[in-house]
Amino acid sequence: MIRAHLTIDPHFVVGDIHPRLFGSFVEHLGRGVYGGLYEPSHPTADEDGYRKDVVALVRELGVTAIRYPGGNFVSGYRWEDGVGPREQRPRRLDLAWHSTETNEVGLNEFATWLKKVGCEMVYAVNLGTRGVQEALDVLEYANIRSGTALSDLRIEHGDSEPHAIRMWCLGNEMDGPWQLGHGTAESYAQLASKTARAMRQVDPDLELVVCGSSGAGMPTFGEWERVVLEETYDDVDFISCHAYYEPLDGDFGSFLASAVDMDRFIESVVATADHVKALKRSEKTMYIAFDEWNVWYQSRYDEVDKITDVESWPVAPRILEDAYTVMDAVVFGSLLISLLRHTDRVKSASLAQLVNVIAPIMTEPGGDAWRQTTFFPFAQVSSLARGTTLELKLDCPTYRTERYGDVPVVDAVATHDAQAGSTAVFLVNRSLTDEVSVDVDVSHLGGVRIAQARSLHDEDIHAANVRDDQERVTVVDNASAHLDGSVVRLTLPPVSWTAVTLEATATRVAPQ
């Protein structure tokens, strides 16, 4: 049996865990909004037309902040189309996803839904086809209490209280040739800087996100970050990262090691940001908003889902509705581990997306809502990861991958809440064939007990939760977990995700 050893020491802290790390993303794309969140004819629909079964699952998932309304969609979006009387709202072509947007749900309706699920809004402004004035207008409409034309218009539309949006994204994926308004790093950076400075004239305490690369594989990656940050470093608080992963040519070994790529991506962006910081002799640290990440079978969209007939762009089509497998969930879990491993710099993240569209939650019109396999790692991490991330000492064998070289068989991270006396350990076994026996040295934690150990795995790594078999995959107790003195011992099945919760059995002094 493969053996691995971890050492946990609360003195070695990576960084504080910000609640926004457990964010998500809702875009006007496919059935993400219409037929996902909003379905007035559904048996569970509330007085506002929102599915209560979806609201319950989103709350269970533990999402904290949601980026809206896009995504590629935002670069052609006119926010004012989605406010005011519904019967007067225009239907528009959505060039991003070749669909027809009805604008039944807009800023105010989404803010209403967020109150139901207990989430903060992160709002993206259109810097693709619009710019500074649009950003100022939507900021005034959303955040000013009253006494101006646009704030009073919001009140007239039924929202007497401002939405108080704190975090704003300055466009979306502006490095991508697919993006409406795509240009050079220089042209985008100048527009983003102007927009940020204008918005800060309204409210200097806004938290602003500038567009980084839409993937580490982009030909401009690195240079884009440098140019954009040299122009905007003093104006913004975050730079964004986006990353999606899928198995290529049946290379499951590399797919299971996708978090290695995410690690390198984050560390490269941090290095570039710190280079600009040094050039500017600044005392300010630039943080990362990893505001799109997931497993996404992009090839399926290109081959099957893409809508091409401009005369028949549908409303809320079924696109990007990936059914996630056990293996997908294990990769997904390792991406969560990567985000946690970088909490010194990653202070916000958005799982893309939330319902139906590459999502942990699926629905059927008039029917059920259910949890995909990826639901479970996210729900566990969002409920258990508190306090700080710890720097782990991991000793385990490696295996060879085609894309990333030699990679550890086990991926792991630990979080520690000194005030509550709780520690969580999250582990992935990347081996396709072998169990791994893991010893976790917890002697530095003092007296602890195992509160819970649960794993996600299946004999069939391609098993999924689908409409006709919605509970095929779930997390189950890992009966192998036990405490042997100051060592937690457990066995990780092949291709598995595991979360272990430890609780202090005696009061300890928190490390200084």
Beta strands, then each sheet from edge to edge (+ up, - down):
strand 1: 2-7
strand 2: 13-16
strand 3: 23-25
strand 4: 65-68
strand 5: 92-94
strand 6: 99-101
strand 7: 120-125
strand 8: 167-170
strand 9: 207-210
strand 10: 238-245
strand 11: 287-295
strand 12: 346-352
strand 13: 361-363
strand 14: 369-371
strand 15: 388-390
strand 16: 393-395
strand 17: 398-401
strand 18: 405-408
strand 19: 410-417
strand 20: 422-429
strand 21: 436-441
strand 22: 448-456
strand 23: 476-477
strand 24: 482-484
strand 25: 487-492
strand 26: 496-504
sheet 1: 16+ 1- 21- 25+ 24-
sheet 2: 2+ 15- 19+ 20- 26+ 22- 23+
sheet 3: 3+ 4+ 7+ 8+ 9+ 10+ 11+ 12+ 3+
sheet 4: 5+ 6-
sheet 5: 13+ 14-
sheet 6: 17+ 18-
end
